[in-house]
Amino acid sequence: MSPPINARHLRRLLSVVLAVALASTLTALVRPAPATAAPGDLILNGTFDNGSTQPWWTRLASTSTTVNAGQLRVRTSATVGKPVWEDLVGHFEFGVTAAQSYRLQFDAAADVSRSLRVSVSRADTPFTSAVDQSVPLTSSMGRFTFDFVSPFGDPKAVLLFHFGGQSASTVRLDNISLTPLAVNPAADPILYWNGVLLSTYKALDLPPTSSSREAAILHAAMHDAAVSVTGVGNPYRVRVPVSYPGTMDNVVAPSLHAAIDRAAYDVLTALYTRHGRSFTDALNGAVERRPSGVNDAEEARGDTVGAAAAAANLQARANDGSGDDTEYPVQENVPGAWRPTNGKAAVSPNWGLVTPFALTSGQQFRPGLPAGATGYADLLGKQEYRAQVQEIRDYGGQGSVLRTPEQTQIAFFWANDLGGTYKPPGQLFSHTRIVSEQRQLGILANARLFGLVALALADAAIAAWDAKYQTPIDLWRPVTAIEATEGKGWQPLSKTREGVPYTPAFPAYISGHATFAGAWSAVMKRYFGTDAIAFDATTDDPHAMGVVRHMTGFDDAAEENALSRIYLGVHYRFDADAGLATGRSVGAYVFANRLRQ
């Protein structure tokens, strides 16, 4: 692919532009004023209906432009054997925004069969293009359309039609427009790969601990890829150098979509191949969704950036302690201490020791022991503890007569504990998607938002599991507590798909759901600058399929999420309260210290 202009040629080109500008000033009194652009169109006088060639200019004196029958007619020079940019017609000084989608359209024909190269470029060094495509011209007017996402922002971009490297000809141009496109969630690679992640969650019955970690690596890598390509924002782990080395034939800008796609594909492949998952079809689907204006060289450069972002984030987590599978020592004979409720071993007993993504340690926001107790015996002797056990007995049991139908709905709506669901982190990602689409966020905004949410959820898991396992009280679940005083018989509302009573296999204090919810709400309201964003929330739980609950804000959702665990019969109230508080501290800290603009 022939390159755009280097710095030396750009200086020559700009001198021509200044001369054209002076000539335009002198002739303004006798020529019609150039047409203004249509609303949203960045190109002035792209229809040539007023008979003027302004503000279009040519690079070579031997290249002439006239307007005939409302079309720009360009008589090109014979530049066989010379670079394609030797002969140019262009439009200077309109602004493009990094990561914004655009549509370039134009009509073109030629008196002989020939090709035409078109580019939207930035006017600095190195001279790089947001879109760079070649089209075949015939004597019949053809309509050409290219969609692209600008990999950079530039207030003085240029649209260039390249005629060089061929025999002399007459080319006709008309209806030239460059317009920003509205946000299209279906074309957003951040949302696409988050969807792939949620599908992976549903296919694999993995705990929320490892699931949140994997999401953080994925979204951090995609965020770093986006930041590296556009130069906008601060990376989490790495800003991949985006240089343009070699000869002018290698001067190309990386594709933003390709960079994000490659980062996501590499991370997911590295994390889930051992679980028998392949992401080749997902990558093919991502490629099909890329804008039409991306060429092969830009995709190759994007691949390089994305691969580097993925490698840096994966390497950073290679020895984070997540692989520690040391067995948990169950204290069966200690009243108040956790023991299995469904015959399953303790899940992720060492997760509180995993290296956090943003926190200084898992215990940075460790809450006090439940009810301010000093140990198991002290806790079980407290009236607060007994009152909370009674609350669960009354409202969280399968046969409760006090729990209302809405409370039952709330219980299952937020559950998502079972295999085949997207688990608690997945539900919060799903709600993030709902709000993102409602607020029409673009690619860079989503890269940062989902990155912050993912980092906060990952550290929320570490903080919650620290409180569950790394403190003097690894609290037994309500079903165990009630059985210890009343014998078997009481069962929680929580159940498997088959209706078998079910309690997650890890200590009660603090609630993981509540901690995730608090971290999520803290990030969301800081990101949007308000808590007052209503949205309709959805669920993946098999006992609440199709249920939609209207949330008045992020705190409303988080508090209902935490409360649901009481109605489900698997958590005490202090589990929910301490979880919310811990999560909110985690989310606030992540937002203040990572992915800052």
C-alpha positions as CSV (number, residue, x, y, z in Angstrom):
1,M,0.0,0.0,0.0
2,S,1.4,3.4,-1.0
3,P,1.7,5.7,2.1
4,P,0.3,9.1,2.8
5,I,2.6,12.2,2.9
6,N,5.7,12.4,5.1
7,A,6.8,15.6,6.9
8,R,8.8,17.0,4.0
9,H,6.0,16.5,1.5
10,L,3.5,17.9,4.0
11,R,5.4,21.1,4.2
12,R,5.2,21.4,0.4
13,L,1.5,20.6,0.4
14,L,0.8,23.2,3.1
15,S,2.5,25.9,1.1
16,V,0.1,25.1,-1.7
17,V,-2.8,25.3,0.7
18,L,-1.7,28.8,1.8
19,A,-1.5,29.9,-1.8
20,V,-5.0,28.6,-2.5
21,A,-6.3,30.3,0.6
22,L,-4.8,33.7,-0.6
23,A,-6.3,33.2,-4.1
24,S,-9.6,32.3,-2.6
25,T,-9.6,35.6,-0.6
26,L,-8.9,37.6,-3.7
27,T,-11.7,35.9,-5.8
28,A,-14.3,35.8,-3.0
29,L,-15.8,39.1,-4.3
30,V,-16.6,37.7,-7.8
31,R,-17.3,34.0,-6.9
32,P,-20.3,32.5,-5.1
33,A,-19.6,31.7,-1.5
34,P,-18.8,28.0,-0.9
35,A,-21.8,26.0,0.2
36,T,-22.0,25.1,3.8
37,A,-22.0,21.5,5.0
38,A,-25.3,19.7,5.6
39,P,-26.1,19.3,9.3
40,G,-23.5,16.9,10.8
41,D,-21.4,16.8,7.7
42,L,-17.8,17.8,8.2
43,I,-17.2,18.5,4.5
44,L,-17.9,21.9,3.0
45,N,-19.2,22.1,-0.5
46,G,-19.2,18.3,-1.2
47,T,-22.1,18.7,-3.7
48,F,-20.6,21.5,-5.8
49,D,-24.1,22.8,-6.5
50,N,-23.1,26.4,-6.3
51,G,-20.5,26.1,-9.1
52,S,-17.5,26.7,-6.8
53,T,-14.4,24.5,-6.3
54,Q,-13.8,26.1,-2.8
55,P,-12.4,24.9,-0.4
56,W,-11.0,22.0,-2.5
57,W,-7.4,22.4,-3.6
58,T,-4.9,20.6,-5.8
59,R,-1.3,19.8,-5.1
60,L,0.2,20.0,-8.7
61,A,-0.2,23.1,-10.8
62,S,-0.8,20.7,-13.8
63,T,-3.9,19.3,-12.1
64,S,-7.0,21.4,-12.9
65,T,-10.4,21.4,-11.2
66,T,-13.7,22.8,-12.6
67,V,-17.3,22.4,-11.7
68,N,-19.5,21.1,-14.5
69,A,-23.2,20.1,-14.1
70,G,-22.8,20.1,-10.3
71,Q,-19.8,17.8,-10.3
72,L,-16.1,18.4,-9.5
73,R,-14.1,17.5,-12.6
74,V,-10.5,16.8,-12.0
75,R,-8.0,16.6,-14.9
76,T,-5.1,14.7,-13.4
77,S,-1.5,14.8,-14.4
78,A,0.4,11.8,-15.9
79,T,2.4,10.5,-12.9
80,V,3.1,7.0,-13.9
81,G,5.9,5.5,-11.8
82,K,5.4,8.1,-9.1
83,P,3.8,7.7,-5.6
84,V,0.0,7.8,-5.5
85,W,0.1,10.9,-3.3
86,E,2.1,12.8,-6.0
87,D,-1.2,14.1,-7.4
88,L,-3.9,15.2,-4.9
89,V,-7.2,16.9,-4.5
90,G,-8.1,17.6,-0.9
91,H,-10.1,19.3,1.8
92,F,-8.3,20.7,4.9
93,E,-9.1,21.4,8.5
94,F,-12.1,19.6,9.9
95,G,-12.0,17.9,13.2
96,V,-12.2,14.2,14.0
97,T,-12.6,12.6,17.5
98,A,-10.7,9.5,18.7
99,A,-12.8,6.4,18.7
100,Q,-15.8,8.2,17.1
101,S,-17.4,6.3,14.2
102,Y,-17.8,8.1,10.8
103,R,-19.2,7.4,7.4
104,L,-17.3,8.6,4.3
105,Q,-19.4,8.7,1.1
106,F,-18.7,10.0,-2.4
107,D,-19.7,9.4,-6.0
108,A,-16.9,9.0,-8.5
109,A,-16.3,8.1,-12.2
110,A,-13.4,8.5,-14.7
111,D,-13.1,8.7,-18.5
112,V,-10.8,5.6,-18.3
113,S,-10.8,2.6,-16.1
114,R,-8.5,3.4,-13.2
115,S,-8.3,3.3,-9.4
116,L,-8.7,6.1,-6.9
117,R,-7.3,6.1,-3.4
118,V,-9.1,8.1,-0.7
119,S,-7.9,8.8,2.9
120,V,-8.9,10.8,6.0
121,S,-5.6,11.7,7.7
122,R,-4.1,13.7,10.4
123,A,-1.8,16.6,9.4
124,D,1.1,16.0,11.7
125,T,4.2,13.8,11.8
126,P,3.9,10.9,11.2
127,F,1.1,11.5,8.6
128,T,-1.3,8.7,9.5
129,S,-4.8,7.8,8.3
130,A,-8.1,7.1,9.9
131,V,-9.3,5.5,6.7
132,D,-7.3,4.6,3.7
133,Q,-9.0,2.8,0.8
134,S,-8.7,2.3,-2.9
135,V,-11.7,2.0,-5.3
136,P,-12.0,1.1,-9.0
137,L,-13.5,3.8,-11.2
138,T,-15.3,3.3,-14.5
139,S,-17.1,5.7,-16.8
140,S,-20.3,5.1,-14.9
141,M,-20.8,7.1,-11.7
142,G,-20.4,4.8,-8.7
143,R,-21.4,5.3,-5.1
144,F,-18.7,4.5,-2.5
145,T,-19.3,4.2,1.3
146,F,-16.7,3.5,4.0
147,D,-17.5,3.3,7.7
148,F,-14.5,3.7,10.1
149,V,-13.6,4.5,13.7
150,S,-10.9,7.2,14.0
151,P,-7.9,5.8,15.9
152,F,-6.9,9.4,16.8
153,G,-8.4,12.8,17.5
154,D,-7.3,15.8,15.3
155,P,-8.9,19.2,15.0
156,K,-7.3,19.7,11.6
157,A,-7.8,16.5,9.7
158,V,-7.7,16.3,5.9
159,L,-9.7,14.4,3.3
160,L,-7.5,13.4,0.3
161,F,-8.2,12.0,-3.1
162,H,-5.0,10.5,-4.5
163,F,-4.7,10.4,-8.3
164,G,-0.9,9.8,-8.7
165,G,0.9,6.8,-10.1
166,Q,-1.3,6.6,-13.2
167,S,-1.8,8.1,-16.7
168,A,-3.6,11.4,-17.1
169,S,-7.4,11.1,-16.8
170,T,-10.5,13.1,-16.0
171,V,-12.2,12.1,-12.8
172,R,-15.7,13.3,-11.7
173,L,-16.5,13.6,-8.0
174,D,-19.8,14.5,-6.3
175,N,-21.9,14.2,-3.2
176,I,-18.8,13.9,-0.9
177,S,-19.7,13.7,2.8
178,L,-18.1,12.8,6.1
179,T,-20.6,12.4,8.9
180,P,-20.3,11.1,12.5
181,L,-22.4,8.0,13.1
182,A,-24.6,7.5,16.1
183,V,-23.5,5.0,18.7
184,N,-24.2,1.4,17.6
185,P,-23.9,-1.1,20.5
186,A,-23.8,-4.0,18.0
187,A,-20.6,-2.6,16.6
188,D,-18.9,-1.9,19.9
189,P,-16.1,-4.4,20.5
190,I,-16.1,-3.8,24.3
191,L,-19.8,-4.8,24.5
192,Y,-19.2,-7.7,22.0
193,W,-16.4,-9.3,24.0
194,N,-18.2,-8.7,27.3
195,G,-21.1,-10.7,25.8
196,V,-18.7,-13.5,24.9
197,L,-17.5,-13.5,28.5
198,L,-21.0,-13.8,29.9
199,S,-21.7,-16.7,27.5
200,T,-18.6,-18.3,28.8
201,Y,-19.8,-17.8,32.4
202,K,-23.0,-19.6,31.5
203,A,-21.2,-22.5,29.8
204,L,-18.8,-23.1,32.7
205,D,-19.9,-23.6,36.4
206,L,-17.0,-21.5,37.9
207,P,-17.1,-19.6,41.2
208,P,-17.5,-15.9,41.2
209,T,-14.0,-15.5,42.6
210,S,-12.2,-16.8,39.5
211,S,-14.8,-15.4,37.2
212,S,-14.3,-11.9,38.5
213,R,-10.5,-12.2,38.1
214,E,-10.8,-13.3,34.5
215,A,-13.2,-10.4,33.7
216,A,-10.7,-7.9,35.2
217,I,-7.8,-9.3,33.1
218,L,-10.0,-9.2,29.9
219,H,-11.3,-5.7,30.4
220,A,-8.0,-4.3,31.5
221,A,-6.4,-5.7,28.4
222,M,-9.1,-4.2,26.1
223,H,-8.9,-0.9,27.9
224,D,-5.1,-0.8,27.5
225,A,-5.4,-1.7,23.8
226,A,-7.9,1.2,23.3
227,V,-5.7,3.7,25.2
228,S,-2.7,2.6,23.2
229,V,-4.3,3.1,19.8
230,T,-6.0,6.4,20.6
231,G,-3.7,8.0,23.1
232,V,-6.8,8.9,25.2
233,G,-6.7,8.2,28.9
234,N,-4.4,6.3,31.2
235,P,-3.7,2.6,30.9
236,Y,-4.1,0.1,33.6
237,R,-1.0,-2.0,33.0
238,V,0.7,-0.9,29.7
239,R,0.6,1.8,27.0
240,V,1.8,-0.1,24.0
241,P,4.0,2.1,21.9
242,V,2.3,3.0,18.6
243,S,5.1,4.0,16.4
244,Y,5.3,3.9,12.6
245,P,8.8,2.5,11.9
246,G,10.4,1.6,8.6
247,T,9.9,3.0,5.1
248,M,6.9,5.1,4.1
249,D,5.2,2.0,2.8
250,N,4.8,0.9,6.4
251,V,3.3,4.1,7.8
252,V,-0.2,3.0,8.9
253,A,-2.4,3.6,11.9
254,P,-3.6,0.6,14.0
255,S,-7.2,-0.4,13.8
256,L,-9.0,0.2,17.1
257,H,-11.3,-2.7,16.5
258,A,-8.5,-5.0,15.6
259,A,-6.5,-4.1,18.7
260,I,-9.4,-4.6,21.1
261,D,-10.4,-7.9,19.3
262,R,-6.9,-9.3,19.5
263,A,-6.5,-8.3,23.2
264,A,-9.8,-10.0,24.1
265,Y,-9.2,-13.1,22.0
266,D,-5.7,-13.7,23.5
267,V,-6.9,-13.2,27.1
268,L,-9.9,-15.5,26.8
269,T,-7.9,-18.1,25.0
270,A,-5.2,-18.1,27.7
271,L,-7.7,-18.2,30.5
272,Y,-10.3,-20.7,29.3
273,T,-8.5,-23.1,26.9
274,R,-7.9,-25.4,29.9
275,H,-11.7,-25.6,30.3
276,G,-12.1,-26.7,26.7
277,R,-13.3,-23.4,25.3
278,S,-12.4,-22.1,21.9
279,F,-12.8,-18.4,20.8
280,T,-12.1,-18.8,17.1
281,D,-15.8,-18.4,16.2
282,A,-16.1,-15.4,18.5
283,L,-13.1,-13.7,16.8
284,N,-14.5,-14.4,13.4
285,G,-17.8,-12.8,14.5
286,A,-15.9,-9.8,15.8
287,V,-14.1,-9.4,12.4
288,E,-17.4,-9.4,10.6
289,R,-18.6,-6.5,12.8
290,R,-15.6,-4.3,12.0
291,P,-16.2,-1.1,10.0
292,S,-15.8,-1.4,6.2
293,G,-13.1,1.3,6.1
294,V,-10.4,-0.8,7.8
295,N,-7.7,-2.1,5.5
296,D,-5.4,-5.1,6.0
297,A,-2.3,-3.1,7.1
298,E,-4.3,-1.3,9.7
299,E,-5.7,-4.6,11.0
300,A,-2.2,-6.1,11.2
301,R,-1.0,-3.1,13.3
302,G,-4.0,-3.3,15.5
303,D,-3.3,-7.0,16.1
304,T,0.2,-6.2,17.2
305,V,-1.0,-3.6,19.7
306,G,-3.8,-5.9,21.1
307,A,-1.4,-8.8,21.5
308,A,1.0,-6.7,23.5
309,A,-1.8,-5.4,25.7
310,A,-3.0,-8.9,26.4
311,A,0.5,-10.3,27.1
312,A,1.2,-7.5,29.6
313,N,-2.0,-8.0,31.5
314,L,-1.7,-11.8,31.5
315,Q,1.9,-11.7,32.7
316,A,1.1,-9.4,35.5
317,R,-1.3,-12.0,36.9
318,A,0.8,-15.0,36.3
319,N,1.8,-15.4,40.0
320,D,-1.0,-13.6,41.8
321,G,-1.9,-16.5,44.2
322,S,-5.1,-17.5,42.4
323,G,-3.8,-21.0,41.9
324,D,-3.5,-21.7,45.6
325,D,-5.7,-24.8,46.3
326,T,-4.6,-25.5,49.8
327,E,-7.5,-27.4,51.5
328,Y,-9.6,-25.6,54.0
329,P,-9.5,-27.0,57.6
330,V,-13.2,-27.5,58.5
331,Q,-13.9,-27.0,62.3
332,E,-16.9,-29.4,62.6
333,N,-16.9,-29.3,66.4
334,V,-16.8,-25.5,66.9
335,P,-20.3,-24.0,67.2
336,G,-20.6,-21.1,64.8
337,A,-17.7,-22.2,62.5
338,W,-18.6,-22.9,58.9
339,R,-19.0,-26.5,57.7
340,P,-20.3,-27.9,54.4
341,T,-24.1,-27.5,53.8
342,N,-24.4,-29.4,50.6
343,G,-21.6,-31.9,50.9
344,K,-19.3,-29.7,48.9
345,A,-15.8,-28.6,49.9
346,A,-15.1,-25.0,50.7
347,V,-14.9,-22.8,47.6
348,S,-11.9,-20.6,47.1
349,P,-10.7,-20.7,50.7
350,N,-7.4,-18.9,49.9
351,W,-8.9,-16.2,47.6
352,G,-8.5,-13.5,50.2
353,L,-4.8,-13.8,49.8
354,V,-4.8,-13.2,46.0
355,T,-2.9,-10.1,44.9
356,P,-5.6,-7.4,44.3
357,F,-5.9,-5.4,41.1
358,A,-6.0,-2.1,42.8
359,L,-6.2,-2.5,46.6
360,T,-3.0,-2.7,48.6
361,S,-4.2,-6.1,50.1
362,G,-7.3,-8.1,50.6
363,Q,-7.7,-6.8,54.1
364,Q,-7.4,-3.1,53.2
365,F,-11.1,-2.6,53.9
366,R,-11.7,-5.6,56.1
367,P,-14.8,-5.1,58.3
368,G,-15.0,-5.8,62.0
369,L,-16.2,-9.2,63.1
370,P,-20.0,-9.7,63.0
371,A,-21.9,-8.0,65.8
372,G,-18.6,-6.8,67.2
373,A,-17.9,-10.2,68.6
374,T,-14.5,-11.4,69.7
375,G,-15.0,-15.0,68.8
376,Y,-17.5,-17.7,68.1
377,A,-18.7,-18.1,71.7
378,D,-19.1,-14.4,72.1
379,L,-21.1,-14.1,68.9
380,L,-23.5,-16.9,69.6
381,G,-24.2,-15.4,73.0
382,K,-25.2,-12.0,71.6
383,Q,-28.9,-11.0,71.2
384,E,-28.1,-9.4,67.9
385,Y,-27.0,-12.7,66.5
386,R,-30.1,-14.5,67.8
387,A,-32.4,-11.8,66.4
388,Q,-30.7,-12.2,63.0
389,V,-31.1,-16.0,63.0
390,Q,-34.7,-15.5,63.9
391,E,-35.1,-13.1,60.9
392,I,-33.7,-15.6,58.6
393,R,-35.9,-18.3,60.1
394,D,-39.0,-16.1,59.5
395,Y,-38.3,-14.6,56.1
396,G,-35.7,-16.9,54.4
397,G,-37.3,-20.4,54.8
398,Q,-39.0,-22.4,52.1
399,G,-42.3,-22.4,54.0
400,S,-42.2,-18.7,55.2
401,V,-45.6,-17.1,55.7
402,L,-44.1,-13.7,56.4
403,R,-42.2,-13.2,53.2
404,T,-44.2,-11.4,50.6
405,P,-44.5,-12.4,46.9
406,E,-42.3,-9.5,45.9
407,Q,-39.7,-10.4,48.5
408,T,-39.7,-13.9,47.0
409,Q,-39.2,-12.4,43.6
410,I,-36.3,-10.2,44.9
411,A,-34.7,-13.3,46.4
412,F,-34.5,-15.3,43.2
413,F,-34.0,-12.2,40.9
414,W,-30.6,-11.5,42.4
415,A,-29.5,-15.1,43.1
416,N,-27.7,-16.4,40.0
417,D,-25.8,-18.9,42.1
418,L,-26.4,-21.9,40.0
419,G,-24.5,-23.5,37.1
420,G,-25.7,-22.3,33.7
421,T,-26.3,-18.7,35.0
422,Y,-23.9,-15.8,34.5
423,K,-23.3,-15.7,38.3
424,P,-23.3,-12.5,40.4
425,P,-20.5,-10.7,38.5
426,G,-22.3,-11.5,35.2
427,Q,-25.5,-9.9,36.4
428,L,-23.7,-6.7,37.3
429,F,-22.0,-6.7,33.9
430,S,-25.4,-7.2,32.3
431,H,-26.8,-4.2,34.2
432,T,-23.7,-2.2,33.2
433,R,-24.5,-3.0,29.6
434,I,-28.1,-1.9,30.0
435,V,-27.0,1.5,31.4
436,S,-24.3,1.9,28.8
437,E,-26.7,1.4,25.9
438,Q,-29.3,3.6,27.6
439,R,-26.7,6.4,27.9
440,Q,-25.3,5.7,24.4
441,L,-21.7,5.4,25.4
442,G,-19.0,5.0,22.8
443,I,-16.1,2.6,22.6
444,L,-13.6,4.6,24.7
445,A,-16.3,5.3,27.4
446,N,-17.2,1.6,27.5
447,A,-13.6,0.6,27.7
448,R,-13.1,2.7,30.8
449,L,-16.5,2.0,32.4
450,F,-16.3,-1.8,32.0
451,G,-12.6,-1.7,33.0
452,L,-13.4,0.1,36.2
453,V,-16.4,-2.2,37.0
454,A,-14.3,-5.3,36.3
455,L,-11.4,-4.2,38.5
456,A,-13.8,-3.3,41.3
457,L,-15.6,-6.6,41.1
458,A,-12.3,-8.6,41.1
459,D,-11.1,-6.7,44.2
460,A,-14.5,-7.0,45.8
461,A,-14.2,-10.8,45.6
462,I,-10.7,-10.7,47.2
463,A,-12.0,-8.4,50.0
464,A,-15.1,-10.5,50.6
465,W,-13.2,-13.8,50.7
466,D,-10.6,-12.3,53.0
467,A,-13.4,-11.6,55.5
468,K,-14.9,-15.0,54.9
469,Y,-11.8,-17.1,55.5
470,Q,-8.9,-15.0,56.9
471,T,-10.5,-13.7,60.1
472,P,-11.2,-15.3,63.5
473,I,-14.8,-16.0,62.6
474,D,-15.6,-18.1,59.5
475,L,-19.3,-18.0,60.1
476,W,-21.7,-20.9,59.5
477,R,-24.6,-20.5,57.3
478,P,-28.2,-19.9,58.6
479,V,-29.3,-23.5,57.7
480,T,-26.5,-24.8,60.0
481,A,-27.2,-22.3,62.7
482,I,-30.9,-23.2,62.8
483,E,-30.2,-26.9,62.7
484,A,-27.9,-26.6,65.7
485,T,-30.8,-25.4,67.9
486,E,-33.9,-26.9,66.3
487,G,-32.6,-30.0,64.5
488,K,-33.2,-30.7,60.8
489,G,-36.3,-29.5,59.1
490,W,-35.8,-25.8,58.2
491,Q,-34.5,-25.2,54.7
492,P,-33.7,-22.0,52.9
493,L,-35.7,-20.7,50.0
494,S,-32.6,-21.0,47.8
495,K,-32.8,-24.1,45.6
496,T,-31.3,-25.8,42.6
497,R,-33.0,-26.1,39.3
498,E,-34.5,-29.4,40.5
499,G,-35.8,-27.8,43.7
500,V,-33.2,-29.2,46.1
501,P,-32.3,-26.8,48.9
502,Y,-29.0,-25.1,48.2
503,T,-26.6,-22.9,50.1
504,P,-23.3,-21.7,48.5
505,A,-20.2,-23.5,49.8
506,F,-18.3,-20.8,51.7
507,P,-18.7,-18.9,55.0
508,A,-21.6,-16.4,55.5
509,Y,-19.8,-13.3,56.7
510,I,-19.5,-11.2,54.6
511,S,-21.9,-11.6,51.7
512,G,-20.2,-11.8,48.3
513,H,-23.3,-10.6,46.5
514,A,-23.5,-7.6,48.7
515,T,-19.8,-6.8,48.3
516,F,-20.0,-7.1,44.5
517,A,-23.1,-4.9,44.5
518,G,-21.5,-2.2,46.7
519,A,-18.4,-2.1,44.6
520,W,-20.5,-1.9,41.4
521,S,-22.7,0.9,42.6
522,A,-19.8,2.9,43.9
523,V,-18.1,2.8,40.5
524,M,-21.3,3.5,38.5
525,K,-22.4,6.5,40.4
526,R,-18.9,8.0,40.3
527,Y,-18.5,7.3,36.7
528,F,-21.8,9.0,35.7
529,G,-21.6,11.6,38.4
530,T,-24.9,10.8,39.9
531,D,-26.8,7.9,41.5
532,A,-30.1,9.1,40.0
533,I,-30.1,7.0,36.8
534,A,-33.1,4.7,36.6
535,F,-32.9,1.5,34.6
536,D,-34.8,-1.8,34.1
537,A,-32.7,-4.6,35.5
538,T,-32.8,-8.2,34.3
539,T,-31.8,-11.6,35.6
540,D,-30.5,-15.0,34.5
541,D,-31.7,-17.0,37.4
542,P,-33.9,-20.0,36.4
543,H,-36.4,-19.2,39.2
544,A,-36.9,-15.7,37.9
545,M,-36.7,-16.0,34.2
546,G,-38.2,-13.0,32.3
547,V,-38.5,-10.9,35.5
548,V,-37.6,-7.3,35.0
549,R,-37.2,-5.0,38.0
550,H,-37.2,-1.2,37.8
551,M,-34.3,0.4,39.7
552,T,-34.3,4.1,40.6
553,G,-30.5,4.2,40.9
554,F,-27.4,2.3,41.5
555,D,-27.6,2.3,45.3
556,D,-31.2,1.1,45.0
557,A,-30.1,-1.9,43.0
558,A,-27.2,-2.6,45.3
559,E,-29.3,-2.5,48.5
560,E,-31.9,-4.7,47.0
561,N,-29.2,-7.1,45.8
562,A,-27.8,-7.3,49.4
563,L,-31.3,-7.7,51.0
564,S,-32.2,-10.5,48.6
565,R,-29.8,-12.9,50.4
566,I,-31.9,-12.6,53.6
567,Y,-35.1,-13.5,51.7
568,L,-33.2,-16.3,50.0
569,G,-32.3,-17.7,53.4
570,V,-28.5,-17.9,52.9
571,H,-27.2,-14.8,54.7
572,Y,-27.7,-12.8,57.9
573,R,-28.4,-9.1,57.9
574,F,-24.9,-8.2,59.1
575,D,-23.5,-10.2,56.2
576,A,-25.4,-7.9,53.8
577,D,-24.6,-4.7,55.7
578,A,-20.9,-5.3,56.0
579,G,-20.7,-6.6,52.5
580,L,-22.3,-3.4,51.1
581,A,-20.0,-1.2,53.1
582,T,-16.8,-3.1,52.2
583,G,-17.8,-3.2,48.5
584,R,-18.5,0.6,48.4
585,S,-15.1,1.2,49.9
586,V,-13.5,-1.0,47.3
587,G,-15.4,0.6,44.4
588,A,-14.5,4.1,45.6
589,Y,-10.9,3.2,45.9
590,V,-10.7,1.6,42.4
591,F,-12.4,4.6,40.8
592,A,-10.1,7.1,42.5
593,N,-6.9,5.2,41.7
594,R,-7.2,3.3,38.4
595,L,-8.0,4.2,34.7
596,R,-8.1,7.9,35.5
597,Q,-8.6,10.2,32.6
